[in-house]
Amino acid sequence: MVAIVTGASSGIGVHYAEQLAQYGYDLLLVSNQPVQLQQVADDIHARHGVQTWSLDINLALPDAAEQLFAFAQERQMDVEVLVNNAGMLIFDVLTRTDIRRMETLLQLHVVTMTKLCRLFGETMKTRGKGFIINMSSMTAWTALPTIQLYNATKNYVLQFSRSLWYELQPYGVHVLAVAPGSTNTGLLPFPERFGRLLLRVGITMEPDVLVRRALKKLFRTRRKVYLAGAWSYLIVPILKHLPDRLVFFVMRKMKFIDNR
């Protein structure tokens, strides 16, 4: 059986690939970073003995999902697990955001993810077994300035996955939306000491822990959503009810709006 992981060349995607190999899956790893991707594929093959394929493809292209599906079909891969992990973050006000970058994010988070669920979901449904993880975010429940494209598309992922769960569950296919909060992938702009504190108190989660828990929810439960981390259940309601005056104050301090 084969598991597909998109965005598998770095971050959370590497941990999905690593742990799915430990479950015994052969791996089709997908990214647009060919050198790093091949290194991940070779390393996992050497350590776990599973077969690995690396596919260098830009998943933001309009026909990326069809290309990926054709690659798997041509090699007669029996795909049992699909992890839609590839994503990006734009941190800026919308009126300053480059339109091409906007299109890339929307294509990646919404169109390609949806198409991959459609294409591989059909084969899983026909087989009568399959597993799909779609990576959402804790921010899917909130309206926050400067990440308006990110949280809006992650809300789409969340609601789409919930709806698809109902459609595919009767056919033995489990769909799970994973909604992490802060994850220690090395991209956080925190001083090292503060980052260690966030990990110690449980606000930030190590990516290998996130993936281990997500896969356990995928394989051992029938839950629709995994909101990762106990702190997320506290933070989400707080973010949803932030006073507008506080939001505007922070935006002025960060120079996202003029002081008036």
C-alpha positions, 0 to 999 in steps of 0.5 A: 500500500502507498501513502502520498504526502504533499509538501514532504521536503521539509517541516511537518511533511517530513514527519508524516513521511517518516511515521507513515514509513514506520506504519509500513507504507510505501511513499510517494513524496511530493514537493517543488524542492527536488533536492531536499525531497530526494534526500528525504526519500533516500533517507527513509528508504535506507532506514525503513526499507519501504519503497519511495518515489519523489515527484518534483511538481509545483502543486500550485499549477492548475493541473497539478492534481491531475499530474500527480494522479496520473503519475500514481495511476501509470505506476499502478500505485494502490494509494491508501493514504493521502496527506494534503500537507502542502501550504504557504503563509502570506503575512501582510494586509491584502492591499499590499499583497502581490496578486500572483502570490494570492493566486498561488496560495488559493490554488494550493490550499483550495483547488489542488487539495480539493481535486486530489480528494476528488481523484484519490477519494474515488479510487478509495471509495471503490476499494472500500478503504482509505484515509485522507488528512487535510491540514487546516489550522487553529486560525480557521475559527478566527478572523485575523488581519494580515493572514486573511487569505490563510485563515479563510482558506484553512476554514475552507479546508476545515468545512470541506473535510467535515462535509467530505467525511459524511460522503466517504465514511459509509464507504470505509474512507476516513477523512480527518481535518488536522488543525494545529496551533503553533508548531515548532518547525523552526519558522517561528520568530521567537527567541530561543529561550521564549520558544523553549518556554512555549514548548514546556508549557504546551503552547507550541507542539513539536511536529513529530508529536503533532503527526503521531497524534494526528495519525493515531486519530486517523487510523484509530478513531472516526473523528472529523477534526483534530484540534491539536493541543489542549491550549488550542481549546482555550486560545480559539475562543479568546481569539474569536472575541478579541475587542476590535480596539485591541486588534486595531492597536496591535495593527498600528504598533506593527505598522499595518495601518497608519497612526491616527 
